[in-house]
Amino acid sequence: MTVISTPHEFNVPDLFVDLKDILGDQLYLKCEGFNFAGSIKLKAAVEMVTRGERAGTLRPGMTLVESSSGNLGVALSLVAASMGYRFVCVTDNRCTLANRQRMENLGAQVRVITAPDETGGFLGARIRHVRELCAANTDYVWLNQYANPGNWMSHYRTTGPEIAAQFPDLDVLFIGAGTTGTLMGCARYFREQHPAVTVVAVDSVGSVTFGTPPGPRMIPGLGTSVRPELLDESFVDAVVHVPEADTIRMCHRLVKGGFVFGGSTGTVLSGAQKWIGENRPERDIVGVAISPDLGDHYMDTVYRDKWVQDIYGLDGADLPERPGPAAPPPRPQMETASIDSAR
């Protein structure tokens, strides 16, 4: 029996989905969405706050401030509520309605940026607003997930060892690149402890993280418009860029198998399949991909037909067929009895 007293104590470290039957490759998906924040970002949120407390920069009653596209904002809302802090999340209009409502229900103040910065996109505009808030309020503390070592250290201590414990013969690890906290923590761990493992970063087309040109991106989670300070490319063996239309196709393909995952998972798995197809060795390889969250936050975007068609021009003919509604059961035949027999 597991008994906890605060919500951030609970996490499922060893749940993996075997995707062989769905994707045809020897690929396992580490599911990080089963905690009270609903995503892998809970690990980074706890680590950054506790490191701040140890350093003396954070004290209960202060106000945490962070720029987030959604998941870290939810995680910090939960941590702030349970650890005695106020929290202001600066996001933009790509943040899903479900995540915004969840943050507000947890007591956070959500500020939505509606216009991108001329050079830094929405992320640059969000960071500028965070700096303005902290300059105007002496008790506001910016955790800065893009440069805070607690972001990657949380995965060096947890996510990396959790994967290695279950897959001692791992060949390749696929990790989505957002702030690059998960990527850097796991990549550093495997470089030091299991250097034979190939680490592949998966990014969205339109992201500038690895030096590619900026472009429009509508699915939150992966990709940046400002290169993260945490990134050290020397720990990354390969990079795959995935168009968001392929993200949508992969998410809908997973639904055919009954799995509803978030947009970042669709991107990572699409990139994993692309890399495996281009680099498949003569022998079968063992691969693991990391799923940051589940699909419940994306019902009004990735899994909404009109949104998908309006944004990407994809309709039913362009997507894997999803399970249809069950046929109604046959109406039971009512037995009729004669008046005499009923007496």
N, C-alpha and C positions, 0 to 999 in steps of 0.2 A: 504494500500500500504506500502510495506517495502522498505525503502531507506537506503543504506549503503554507506560509503566512503572508507572502507577498507575491504578486502575479509574475514578476520577472524571474522567480526561482524555477519556474517550470519550462522545460524544453524537451523535445523528443530528439535525441542525438543520433539514433541508429535506424531510422526508417528510410528504406530505399525501394524504388520501384524498378523491376526488371522490365525493360522496354523492348526486349527481343521480339515478342509477338506483334508489337505495334510498329516498330521501326525497322526490324530486321537486322539490327546491329547489336553486338554484345555491349549494351550500354545501360548503365544503372543511374537512376536519378535520386539524388539525396534531397529529401523533402524537408524544407526548413520552415514551412508555414504553420506547423502545429505548436503554437504557443499563444499566449494571451494577446500578443501584439499582432499575430498573424503573419510574421515574416522573419527573415534572417536578421533584420536590422535590430532586433531586440538585443542581440549579443553586443553589437557596437554601442548601442545606447547605454547599456549597463556599464560597459567597460569605460566609456568616456566620462560618465558621471562619477563613478567610483574613483577613477584616477584624479579627477578634479578635486574630489573631497580629500584624498590623500595629500594632494599638493597644496591644499589650503585655499584654492581659488574658488571653491564652491562651498556654500554653507546653506543649510535648510532655510527657506524663506526667500532666497534669491530667485531671480527669474532667468531661466534658461532660454536662449534664443538659437534657432537653427534654421538654415535654408534646407528645404526638403521637397522632393517631388511627391512625397506621400508616405512611404513605408517607415522611414526613420522618424517622420513627424508623429505617426501613430505610436511608434515604440517609445519615443521621448515623452509623449503625452501620458502614456501608461507609467513610465518610470517616475516622471515628475509627480504624478498623483499619489504614487505609493511611497515616495521618498521625501515629500515635503517641499517641493519646488513649484513655482509657477512656470508656465511654458508659453512662448510665442513662436509659432511656426510661420515662416515666410515661404510661401509656395507660389505656384503660378496656375494659370487656368487649365493646364493639362492634368493637374491633380484630380483624381476621380472624386465624384460626389460622395461615394461611400467613405473614402478616407477622410475627407474634410469633415463629414458628419461625425465620424468616429473620434477624431481629435477634439472636436467641440464638446462631444458628450463626455469626454474624459477631463474636461475643464480647460483645455488649451484655447488660446486666442489664435485664430488663423487669419493671416493677412495674405491676400491673393494679388500677385503682380500680373497685370494684364498687358503690359507692353514690354517687349524685349529691349535689352541694351543694344546700342548700335554695333558694338564689336563683340560683346560677351553673351549675346542672346538672353534668354530668360534667366539662365543661371547668373550671368553677370549682373542683371537687374536685381535679382533676389539678394545677392551678396551685398550689393550697394545699399539696399534697404536695411539689411542686417547691421551693417556698419553704422548707418544713420541712427538706428534704434539704440545701439550700444553707446554711441557718442552722446545721446540725449538722456540716457538713464544709467546712473552709476552702478545700480545693482543688477544690471543686465549682463549676462555672461554668454558669449558666443562659443559654443563647443567646437565649431569649425570641423565638421566631418571630413572635409577635403584635405586637411593637413594634420589632423589630430592622430598621433600614433596609436591611441587607444582603438581607433577604427580597425587598423590592420592587426593589432596585437590580439584583439578578441578572437580572430579567426586563426591566428598562429597558435593560440592556446587551446582552442576548442574544435573548430570546423576541420582543420587539417588533420589533427590526431584522430578525430572521429572517423574520417574516411580511411585513414591508414589502418586503423584497427580492424575494419571490416573487409578491406581489400589489400592484403599484403602483397598481392601480385599485380597491383594496378599498373597499367601501361600509360594511360593518358587521362588527364583531368581537364575538364572544360568548365570555365568560370566566366560569367558575365562581368563586363567592366562598366561600372557606374562611377562611384567615387574611387573605385579600385581598392577599397578596404578589404573586401573578401578576397579579391585577386592577390593582393600583395601579402596578406597574412598566410594564405594557403601556399602561394608560390615560395615564400621564404621558408616555410616549414618543410615542404618537400625538397627544396634545394639542399637544405641542411641534413634532413633525416633520410630521404629517399631520392637521391639525385637522378636515378634512372627514369623517374616519372616525367613524362612530357607535359608541360603546362601550356594549355591553349587558352588565350583570352578571346572572348567573343564580344564584339561591339556592334552597335547599330550604324548603318549607313547614315551619314549626316553628322556623326559625332566627331569632334576634333581630338579626342583623347590620344590617339596614336598618330596624329599628324595628317589625317585625311581632311578634305574640305568640309566646311560646315554645310548643313542642309536641314530642311524641316524634319522634325521628329514629333510624333503625336503620342507615342506610348511611353509613359513615365517608367523610370527604373534604371534603364541602361543608357549609356551615352552621356556626353557632356558638351557644353558649348565653351567651356574653359578647361584647359588641361589640369587634372588634379595634381596637387603638390605631392601626394602620396606615391604617385606612380614611379616605379623604377623598372624600365623595360628590360634591364639585364636579367631579371628573374623570369621573363616570359619567353617561351620557346617559339610561339607562333601566335598570329592574330588573324581572326576571321571576322569580316564585316557582313552583316545580314540586313537586307532591305526589310522594312517593316511589313511589307505585304507578305513576305515569307514567314515572318513572325505570326501573322494572322493565320496563315495556312497551317502552320505547325500546331497552333493552339486548337484549331478545329479538328485537326487529325487526331490529337490526343483525346478529344471529346468522344470520338468514335469508339475509343476503348473505355470510356466511362471516367476519364480523368480530366478534371477542370482545373488547369493551372493558370498562373498569371502570365502577363505578356513577356516578362523577362525570361521565363522558362521557355516560351516558344522561341525566343531569339537564341538562347543558348543551345537548345536542341537542334534548331535549324543549322546553326554554325557547326555543331558537332557532326551532324550528318555530312555537311559539306567537306569538313576536314577529313573525316574517315574515308569518304569517297575519293578524295584526291591523294590521300597518303596511306591507303590501306596496304599493310604489309602482306607477305605471303601467308602468315599465320593469323588466326583470329586474335584480336586484341581485347583487353579488358578496359573499358572506359567508364568514367563516372562524370556526370554533370551535376551541377548544383542548381536546385530550384529554389529561388528566394521566397516565393509566396504562392498562395492558391489563387484561384480565379474569381473568388467572390467579390473582389474589389473592382473587377473589370466587366461586370455585367452590362454597364451602360456604354461600354466602348468595344473592346475586343470581341465580346459575344453578342453585340447588338447589330443585327443585320443592316439596319439603315445607316448606322455610324460607319460600319466597314465599307459599305457601298459609297457613301458620300466622300469619305476620306481617301480610299484606295481604289474605288471603282470595281471592287470585287463583289460578285453576286453569287448565288447558289451554284452556278455552273463552274465557278473558279475555285470553290472550296470543297474540301472533303465532305461527303454527305454525312450529316449528323443523324443520330438516332431519332426517328419520328415518334410521335405520341402513340401510345399503345392503343390498339383497336378496342373499342368498348366491348365488354363481355356480352355474350348473347343474353337476351332477356329470358328469364326463366319462364317455363311454361306453367301456367296456373291450372291446376286440376279443378275441374268443375264437378260438382256432385248434384245428383238429382235431388229434388225436394224430398222424395221418399227416403233416399239413402241418408240424407242429412238429419232425418228425424230420429 
